[in-house]
Amino acid sequence: MTGLTTHVLDTASGKPAAGLVIELYRIEGSTRTKVKSVATNADGRVDGGPILVGESFVVGTYELVFHAGDYLRGCGVVLTEPAFLDVIPIRFGISDVTAHYHVPLLISPYGYSTYRGS
């Protein structure tokens, strides 16, 4: 499989992060262009296959913006104001359009982790 996928897990609850809004941006120099907005399903993944695939899956710099604060508040978590973690941007590069790029996110109210998955 080629393309860009993600998966969000809520490490505080031990469950997939369902209903978390994610925005994808393409970065070209100082220009940041929104490509699409999606939300995670009950498994913490995005329905419909890769977020970026086909002709739009091109070499470049991208940013996934995870709206973790809204998700956590929606789950009943009481966050400080302002929240320690609210919007989490992850900027990364795609250099091989024949590869699969998986950018998972593990979140809690006070920490997060990501890596290039498979």
C-alpha positions as CSV (number, residue, x, y, z in Angstrom):
1,M,0.0,0.0,0.0
2,T,1.2,3.5,-0.7
3,G,-0.2,6.7,0.8
4,L,-0.5,8.4,4.2
5,T,-2.4,6.9,7.1
6,T,-2.7,7.6,10.8
7,H,-4.1,6.0,14.0
8,V,-4.8,7.7,17.3
9,L,-4.8,6.0,20.6
10,D,-5.8,7.5,23.9
11,T,-3.2,6.2,26.4
12,A,-5.0,7.7,29.4
13,S,-8.1,5.6,28.7
14,G,-6.5,2.7,27.0
15,K,-8.8,3.0,24.0
16,P,-8.7,4.3,20.4
17,A,-9.4,8.0,20.1
18,A,-12.8,8.0,18.3
19,G,-14.1,11.3,16.9
20,L,-10.8,13.2,17.0
21,V,-10.5,15.8,14.2
22,I,-7.4,15.9,12.1
23,E,-6.4,18.4,9.5
24,L,-3.8,17.8,6.8
25,Y,-1.7,20.6,5.4
26,R,0.9,20.8,2.6
27,I,3.8,23.1,3.4
28,E,5.6,24.9,0.5
29,G,8.1,27.5,1.7
30,S,6.1,29.8,4.0
31,T,2.8,28.7,2.5
32,R,0.6,26.3,4.5
33,T,-2.3,24.9,2.4
34,K,-5.1,22.8,3.9
35,V,-5.5,19.6,2.0
36,K,-8.4,18.0,4.0
37,S,-10.0,17.6,7.3
38,V,-11.0,14.1,8.6
39,A,-12.1,12.5,11.9
40,T,-11.2,9.2,13.5
41,N,-13.6,6.3,13.7
42,A,-14.3,4.0,16.6
43,D,-10.9,2.3,16.0
44,G,-9.0,5.6,16.0
45,R,-8.4,5.4,12.3
46,V,-9.7,7.3,9.3
47,D,-12.5,5.7,7.2
48,G,-12.1,5.4,3.4
49,G,-8.5,4.4,3.2
50,P,-5.4,6.6,3.3
51,I,-5.7,10.3,4.0
52,L,-3.5,11.1,1.1
53,V,-3.2,8.7,-1.9
54,G,-3.0,8.7,-5.7
55,E,-2.2,11.8,-7.6
56,S,-2.3,14.0,-4.5
57,F,0.4,11.8,-2.8
58,V,3.5,13.7,-3.8
59,V,6.9,14.4,-2.5
60,G,6.9,17.3,0.0
61,T,6.5,18.6,3.5
62,Y,3.2,18.0,5.3
63,E,1.6,18.7,8.7
64,L,-1.0,16.6,10.4
65,V,-2.8,18.8,13.0
66,F,-4.6,16.7,15.7
67,H,-7.3,18.5,17.8
68,A,-6.5,16.6,21.0
69,G,-8.0,19.1,23.4
70,D,-11.4,19.1,21.8
71,Y,-11.4,15.3,21.8
72,L,-10.3,15.0,25.4
73,R,-12.9,17.6,26.5
74,G,-15.5,15.6,24.6
75,C,-14.6,12.5,26.6
76,G,-15.2,14.4,29.9
77,V,-11.6,15.1,30.7
78,V,-11.3,18.4,32.7
79,L,-8.3,20.2,31.2
80,T,-6.6,23.3,32.6
81,E,-7.2,26.6,30.7
82,P,-5.3,26.9,28.6
83,A,-4.8,23.2,28.2
84,F,-1.3,21.9,28.4
85,L,-1.8,20.1,25.1
86,D,-4.6,21.3,22.9
87,V,-3.7,21.2,19.2
88,I,-0.8,18.9,18.3
89,P,0.9,19.6,14.9
90,I,3.2,17.0,13.5
91,R,5.3,18.1,10.5
92,F,7.0,15.5,8.4
93,G,8.4,14.9,4.9
94,I,7.3,12.5,2.2
95,S,10.3,11.6,0.0
96,D,9.2,8.3,-1.6
97,V,5.7,8.2,-3.3
98,T,6.0,4.4,-3.7
99,A,6.1,4.0,0.1
100,H,3.5,3.8,2.8
101,Y,3.8,6.6,5.4
102,H,2.0,5.8,8.7
103,V,2.0,8.6,11.3
104,P,0.4,7.3,14.5
105,L,-0.3,9.4,17.6
106,L,-0.5,8.3,21.2
107,I,-2.1,11.0,23.4
108,S,-3.0,11.8,27.0
109,P,-3.8,15.2,28.6
110,Y,-0.1,15.7,29.4
111,G,1.9,14.0,26.8
112,Y,2.0,12.5,23.3
113,S,4.3,10.4,21.1
114,T,4.6,9.7,17.4
115,Y,6.8,7.7,15.1
116,R,6.9,6.5,11.5
117,G,4.9,3.3,11.6
118,S,4.3,0.6,9.1
